[in-house]
């Protein structure tokens, strides 16, 4: 099968990683996969490192009508020349061009229609107008969502779409544990021997809630005076406003001895295993929750706010803990509960790893996606037959 995946994302975020992961799995299964992406982007750099075939000459992110028309013509030409069997867009930007190109070719070549399977990894509200509903319901053969919350929001706009939607979670490859790198993180980061460790991983952004976590840390220090927070971060420069505010808060709240700011490095998974607990303090987004599953893969349970798909990923008191609300106090309560109960922490650690191996196994993503593709082919052929 020849598959075109649309991942025209500028950044290397969870949405881009989801598209890259299914592209890798499909390629490994023996399918020919092209990924349409933005040239000179962080996403294209990562996709190249993964050895995927990129399509960078078709600009789907322009607002210029002339440019969009030219891109539409290039897209149709590419679909015909490469004999693409199925299109899998992962972004709203450019999605109409995929739909229109496939629809146009379906009319010209009814014997070989190209199914469209739209993967949605964002909770951004869908525009509720007749053309959008038409594209999603009538001209798209199936929808994959990264979480049930995404499917629910899609169904609010198009109530009768539920039979064409399948939720498939982001998977993870589990490394062999324990890591044998021999890195002494306590020495490297000057961490006291008896210190308990929390880790929060990702970009420094307001939606990620790192400054809220600092407030939780202040609440925890009277009972856990040796508590240390590891803050590995990426895609964040020192002059970004949220980074400046975070560092100011650390000084103002007298937390410098308890925070380790760690720029992007290759052994992030080892750091995640090193921590007693992973924390996902995000107050918005978190539709794919890649970092939570990565913590699970190294047997580190997660404490998180009930944001996005996190209540689907985290099973309370089984592989982690969910705060009751988005307050520093609620987050501190769940962290304290685990740090005070070594037996519970050990059980959750075991279950987190087991979930990574079972619920989030990459083979599950591949099998479920191929079933969706097969269904889309059947639907597409049926439509084409009815229209001929």
KOLSE-861460 format. One record per residue (C-alpha): x, y, z; residue number from 1. Coordinates in nm, 3 decimals, padded with zeros to 5 digits. Layout:
! KOLSE-861460
REC      xx      yy      zz num
REC       X       Y       Z NUM
...
//
This chain:
! KOLSE-861460
REC      xx      yy      zz num
REC  00.000  00.000  00.000   1
REC  00.121  00.354 -00.081   2
REC  00.021  00.602  00.189   3
REC  00.052  00.980  00.204   4
REC  00.054  01.117  00.560   5
REC -00.004  01.489  00.606   6
REC  00.204  01.624  00.897   7
REC  00.266  01.984  00.797   8
REC  00.364  02.090  01.151   9
REC  00.632  02.348  01.222  10
REC  00.736  02.209  01.562  11
REC  00.829  01.866  01.692  12
REC  00.528  01.832  01.920  13
REC  00.306  01.541  02.026  14
REC  00.091  01.574  01.713  15
REC  00.399  01.551  01.491  16
REC  00.532  01.257  01.695  17
REC  00.201  01.070  01.656  18
REC  00.216  01.104  01.275  19
REC  00.583  01.002  01.272  20
REC  00.514  00.697  01.485  21
REC  00.242  00.554  01.261  22
REC  00.456  00.634  00.954  23
REC  00.743  00.432  01.105  24
REC  00.518  00.140  01.194  25
REC  00.359  00.130  00.848  26
REC  00.699  00.148  00.681  27
REC  00.829 -00.131  00.905  28
REC  00.526 -00.339  00.802  29
REC  00.633 -00.307  00.438  30
REC  00.412 -00.024  00.315  31
REC  00.542  00.271  00.113  32
REC  00.494  00.585  00.319  33
REC  00.538  00.952  00.225  34
REC  00.508  01.227  00.486  35
REC  00.407  01.569  00.360  36
REC  00.563  01.826  00.592  37
REC  00.690  02.182  00.611  38
REC  01.045  02.233  00.478  39
REC  01.315  02.352  00.717  40
REC  01.095  02.281  01.019  41
REC  01.183  02.097  01.339  42
REC  00.933  01.834  01.231  43
REC  01.105  01.776  00.896  44
REC  01.441  01.745  01.073  45
REC  01.307  01.475  01.305  46
REC  01.129  01.292  01.023  47
REC  01.454  01.289  00.823  48
REC  01.641  01.141  01.120  49
REC  01.383  00.861  01.126  50
REC  01.457  00.780  00.762  51
REC  01.110  00.862  00.632  52
REC  01.039  00.980  00.276  53
REC  00.941  01.347  00.286  54
REC  00.726  01.559  00.055  55
REC  00.825  01.923  00.104  56
REC  00.741  02.092 -00.225  57
REC  00.365  02.125 -00.161  58
REC  00.278  02.419  00.064  59
REC -00.046  02.353  00.252  60
REC  00.002  02.629  00.509  61
REC -00.028  02.935  00.286  62
REC -00.316  03.183  00.313  63
REC -00.256  03.303 -00.041  64
REC -00.536  03.179 -00.273  65
REC -00.301  03.160 -00.573  66
REC -00.045  02.961 -00.372  67
REC -00.317  02.727 -00.246  68
REC -00.441  02.666 -00.600  69
REC -00.087  02.584 -00.715  70
REC -00.046  02.351 -00.415  71
REC -00.374  02.182 -00.503  72
REC -00.249  02.115 -00.856  73
REC  00.086  01.985 -00.725  74
REC -00.095  01.759 -00.480  75
REC -00.314  01.604 -00.749  76
REC -00.009  01.550 -00.968  77
REC  00.179  01.382 -00.682  78
REC -00.114  01.153 -00.602  79
REC -00.136  01.040 -00.964  80
REC  00.237  01.004 -01.029  81
REC  00.304  00.808 -00.709  82
REC -00.018  00.608 -00.738  83
REC -00.110  00.686 -00.377  84
REC -00.363  00.440 -00.234  85
REC -00.469  00.629  00.080  86
REC -00.433  00.977  00.232  87
REC -00.400  01.028  00.608  88
REC -00.399  01.401  00.701  89
REC -00.302  01.487  01.060  90
REC -00.353  01.864  01.049  91
REC -00.643  02.102  00.989  92
REC -00.419  02.321  00.776  93
REC -00.432  02.177  00.428  94
REC -00.695  01.918  00.512  95
REC -00.947  02.071  00.265  96
REC -00.690  02.042 -00.016  97
REC -00.642  01.672  00.058  98
REC -01.017  01.620  00.054  99
REC -01.075  01.819 -00.265 100
REC -00.786  01.653 -00.448 101
REC -00.902  01.303 -00.355 102
REC -01.260  01.392 -00.443 103
REC -01.156  01.531 -00.782 104
REC -00.953  01.220 -00.864 105
REC -01.236  00.998 -00.745 106
REC -01.457  01.158 -01.008 107
REC -01.193  01.121 -01.280 108
REC -01.086  00.772 -01.179 109
REC -01.381  00.592 -01.013 110
REC -01.219  00.250 -01.052 111
REC -00.945  00.350 -00.801 112
REC -01.078  00.598 -00.543 113
REC -00.834  00.730 -00.284 114
REC -00.976  00.700  00.068 115
REC -00.922  00.979  00.320 116
REC -00.860  00.888  00.684 117
REC -00.834  01.201  00.898 118
REC -00.632  01.172  01.220 119
REC -00.723  01.435  01.477 120
REC -00.486  01.500  01.768 121
REC -00.614  01.833  01.896 122
REC -00.911  01.960  02.096 123
REC -00.926  02.283  01.896 124
REC -01.293  02.349  01.818 125
REC -01.395  02.245  01.468 126
REC -01.562  02.517  01.261 127
REC -01.930  02.438  01.247 128
REC -02.034  02.526  00.892 129
REC -02.192  02.319  00.615 130
REC -01.874  02.277  00.406 131
REC -01.672  02.153  00.703 132
REC -01.948  01.911  00.798 133
REC -01.967  01.795  00.436 134
REC -01.591  01.730  00.419 135
REC -01.581  01.543  00.747 136
REC -01.896  01.338  00.701 137
REC -01.935  01.275  00.328 138
REC -01.590  01.322  00.176 139
REC -01.378  01.166  00.452 140
REC -01.404  00.792  00.488 141
REC -01.296  00.755  00.850 142
REC -01.156  00.949  01.147 143
REC -00.888  00.848  01.396 144
REC -00.871  01.043  01.722 145
REC -00.581  01.040  01.967 146
REC -00.823  01.035  02.261 147
REC -01.190  00.993  02.341 148
REC -01.220  01.358  02.438 149
REC -01.132  01.447  02.077 150
REC -01.396  01.208  01.945 151
REC -01.657  01.355  02.179 152
REC -01.587  01.710  02.061 153
REC -01.601  01.600  01.699 154
REC -01.939  01.437  01.761 155
REC -02.076  01.756  01.915 156
REC -02.042  01.924  01.577 157
REC -02.137  01.618  01.369 158
REC -02.358  01.397  01.591 159
REC -02.404  01.120  01.332 160
REC -02.031  01.068  01.273 161
REC -01.973  00.827  01.563 162
REC -01.966  00.513  01.344 163
REC -01.679  00.662  01.144 164
REC -01.454  00.740  01.443 165
REC -01.192  00.523  01.617 166
REC -00.974  00.628  01.912 167
REC -00.616  00.500  01.889 168
REC -00.372  00.606  02.159 169
REC -00.010  00.709  02.111 170
REC  00.215  00.405  02.171 171
REC  00.558  00.364  02.322 172
REC  00.852  00.127  02.279 173
REC  00.961  00.000  02.619 174
REC  01.337  00.004  02.682 175
REC  01.508 -00.271  02.874 176
REC  01.533 -00.176  03.239 177
REC  01.730 -00.080  03.432 178
REC  01.941  00.133  03.200 179
REC  02.308  00.035  03.196 180
REC  02.458  00.374  03.111 181
REC  02.636  00.413  03.442 182
REC  02.547  00.784  03.458 183
REC  02.554  00.919  03.813 184
REC  02.274  01.176  03.800 185
REC  02.299  01.255  04.171 186
REC  02.661  01.355  04.127 187
REC  02.605  01.532  03.795 188
REC  02.322  01.749  03.928 189
REC  02.440  01.773  04.291 190
REC  02.137  01.596  04.432 191
REC  02.150  01.489  04.798 192
REC  02.151  01.113  04.858 193
REC  01.820  01.114  05.049 194
REC  01.639  01.354  04.815 195
REC  01.309  01.244  04.663 196
REC  01.278  01.331  04.295 197
REC  00.999  01.466  04.077 198
REC  01.042  01.515  03.702 199
REC  00.844  01.731  03.461 200
REC  00.951  01.712  03.096 201
REC  00.868  01.936  02.801 202
REC  00.869  02.289  02.668 203
REC  00.847  02.579  02.915 204
REC  00.507  02.722  02.831 205
REC  00.215  02.863  03.036 206
REC -00.006  02.569  02.932 207
REC  00.250  02.324  03.075 208
REC  00.197  02.458  03.427 209
REC  00.557  02.450  03.551 210
REC  00.499  02.763  03.761 211
REC  00.196  02.599  03.924 212
REC  00.418  02.304  04.010 213
REC  00.653  02.543  04.190 214
REC  00.364  02.643  04.415 215
REC  00.291  02.276  04.485 216
REC  00.658  02.224  04.566 217
REC  00.645  02.503  04.826 218
REC  00.351  02.329  04.990 219
REC  00.538  01.997  05.000 220
REC  00.875  02.116  05.132 221
REC  00.775  02.140  05.502 222
REC  00.711  01.764  05.501 223
REC  00.969  01.668  05.232 224
REC  01.256  01.916  05.284 225
REC  01.491  01.726  05.050 226
REC  01.248  01.718  04.756 227
REC  01.407  01.803  04.420 228
REC  01.234  01.873  04.087 229
REC  01.411  01.782  03.763 230
REC  01.306  02.013  03.480 231
REC  01.442  01.879  03.148 232
REC  01.318  02.123  02.884 233
REC  01.330  02.159  02.506 234
REC  01.240  02.409  02.235 235
REC  01.265  02.696  02.484 236
REC  01.514  02.981  02.470 237
REC  01.632  03.169  02.777 238
REC  01.468  03.494  02.663 239
REC  01.118  03.353  02.622 240
REC  00.872  03.524  02.861 241
REC  00.762  03.205  03.040 242
REC  01.122  03.098  03.098 243
REC  01.205  03.439  03.243 244
REC  00.898  03.426  03.472 245
REC  00.978  03.070  03.579 246
REC  01.333  03.160  03.680 247
REC  01.205  03.470  03.863 248
REC  00.957  03.254  04.056 249
REC  01.232  03.010  04.152 250
REC  01.436  03.294  04.304 251
REC  01.136  03.474  04.461 252
REC  01.007  03.153  04.624 253
REC  01.356  03.055  04.742 254
REC  01.344  02.725  04.551 255
REC  01.679  02.733  04.372 256
REC  01.820  02.449  04.585 257
REC  01.525  02.229  04.489 258
REC  01.515  02.284  04.110 259
REC  01.743  02.143  03.841 260
REC  01.690  02.313  03.506 261
REC  01.820  02.069  03.243 262
REC  01.852  02.172  02.874 263
REC  01.762  01.915  02.608 264
REC  01.980  01.603  02.615 265
REC  01.982  01.252  02.471 266
REC  01.926  01.056  02.792 267
REC  01.586  01.198  02.887 268
REC  01.436  00.852  02.937 269
REC  01.712  00.766  03.183 270
REC  01.629  01.083  03.377 271
REC  01.262  00.989  03.373 272
REC  01.346  00.646  03.517 273
REC  01.571  00.810  03.778 274
REC  01.280  01.014  03.916 275
REC  01.047  00.877  04.183 276
REC  00.748  01.041  04.015 277
REC  00.666  01.200  03.683 278
REC  00.448  01.511  03.693 279
REC  00.230  01.639  03.408 280
REC  00.119  01.979  03.535 281
REC -00.039  02.092  03.207 282
REC -00.355  02.300  03.246 283
REC -00.454  02.295  02.877 284
REC -00.419  02.072  02.570 285
REC -00.251  01.733  02.643 286
REC -00.454  01.547  02.384 287
REC -00.190  01.285  02.300 288
REC -00.008  01.286  02.638 289
REC  00.314  01.146  02.495 290
REC  00.520  01.234  02.803 291
REC  00.288  01.039  03.037 292
REC  00.328  00.724  02.829 293
REC  00.704  00.778  02.816 294
REC  00.713  00.787  03.197 295
REC  00.515  00.463  03.201 296
REC  00.769  00.299  02.969 297
REC  01.042  00.342  03.230 298
REC  00.818  00.230  03.520 299
REC  00.770  00.580  03.661 300
REC  00.413  00.654  03.774 301
REC  00.262  00.993  03.693 302
REC  00.077  01.255  03.895 303
REC -00.120  01.491  03.671 304
REC -00.394  01.745  03.643 305
REC -00.719  01.617  03.482 306
REC -00.637  01.787  03.152 307
REC -00.727  01.670  02.801 308
REC -00.685  01.295  02.760 309
REC -00.489  01.249  03.084 310
REC -00.795  01.104  03.265 311
REC -00.803  00.838  02.989 312
REC -00.429  00.763  03.007 313
REC -00.388  00.772  03.385 314
REC -00.587  00.520  03.587 315
REC -00.615  00.679  03.931 316
REC -00.434  00.478  04.199 317
REC -00.337  00.216  03.940 318
REC -00.064  00.367  03.719 319
REC -00.063  00.718  03.866 320
REC -00.272  00.980  04.039 321
REC -00.508  01.247  03.908 322
REC -00.551  01.573  04.095 323
REC -00.912  01.665  04.171 324
REC -00.873  02.007  04.007 325
REC -00.609  02.236  03.855 326
REC -00.493  02.397  04.181 327
REC -00.142  02.373  04.332 328
REC -00.304  02.233  04.648 329
REC -00.476  01.946  04.463 330
REC -00.154  01.852  04.284 331
REC  00.041  01.861  04.611 332
REC -00.213  01.630  04.781 333
REC -00.160  01.353  04.522 334
REC  00.219  01.389  04.519 335
REC  00.226  01.374  04.900 336
REC  00.002  01.066  04.899 337
REC  00.247  00.873  04.681 338
REC  00.568  00.995  04.843 339
REC  00.425  00.895  05.182 340
REC  00.330  00.544  05.069 341
REC  00.630  00.348  04.935 342
REC  00.422  00.032  04.889 343
REC  00.163  00.213  04.677 344
REC  00.440  00.386  04.480 345
REC  00.600  00.050  04.404 346
REC  00.272 -00.102  04.291 347
REC  00.196  00.196  04.064 348
REC  00.546  00.174  03.919 349
REC  00.484 -00.189  03.823 350
REC  00.142 -00.112  03.675 351
REC  00.275  00.189  03.481 352
REC  00.530 -00.031  03.305 353
REC  00.269 -00.303  03.245 354
REC  00.034 -00.046  03.086 355
REC  00.316  00.071  02.857 356
REC  00.375 -00.289  02.748 357
REC  00.006 -00.379  02.705 358
REC -00.225 -00.079  02.653 359
REC  00.027  00.134  02.463 360
REC  00.205 -00.133  02.262 361
REC  00.301 -00.004  01.913 362
REC  00.160 -00.322  01.756 363
REC -00.185 -00.223  01.884 364
REC -00.158  00.115  01.710 365
REC -00.050 -00.054  01.385 366
REC -00.319 -00.323  01.392 367
REC -00.599 -00.081  01.476 368
REC -00.485  00.170  01.214 369
REC -00.469 -00.094  00.941 370
REC -00.823 -00.205  01.033 371
REC -00.939  00.154  00.992 372
REC -00.760  00.178  00.656 373
REC -00.924 -00.146  00.541 374
REC -01.265 -00.014  00.641 375
REC -01.193  00.314  00.460 376
REC -01.110  00.125  00.140 377
REC -01.441 -00.059  00.158 378
REC -01.634  00.263  00.222 379
REC -01.453  00.446 -00.056 380
REC -01.522  00.172 -00.313 381
REC -01.887  00.160 -00.211 382
REC -01.922  00.535 -00.256 383
REC -01.748  00.520 -00.591 384
REC -01.979  00.240 -00.707 385
REC -02.286  00.431 -00.602 386
REC -02.171  00.742 -00.788 387
REC -02.074  00.563 -01.110 388
//
